[in-house]
């Protein structure tokens, strides 16, 4: 009887482990940024002026200066008044430009 119980326990343990391995990932965990939606940074639109060297951006709203993490995205728009669609990292003071649109001069 003891041998039978040990065999049944071992089989149930192996079955549960194999079932867990077959579980498919949820839709949330397949999104960029992982399962936690708060970790995904959404792009926001901010208006302002790109510096003459194309490495910084000054917002119209609060005159805050942001470092542009991908300056190639704004190449040719140095010194222009634009609306940036960008992912903002406030802790680093950086913007990652997704796209930009020219605006009328101030």
Secondary structure, DSSP 8 states (H G I E B T S, - for coil): -HHHHHHHHHHHHHHHHHHHHT----HHHHSTT-S-GGGS---EEEEEEE-TTSSEEEETTT--EEEES-GGGGTT-TT-EEEEEEEEETTTTEEEEEEEEE----
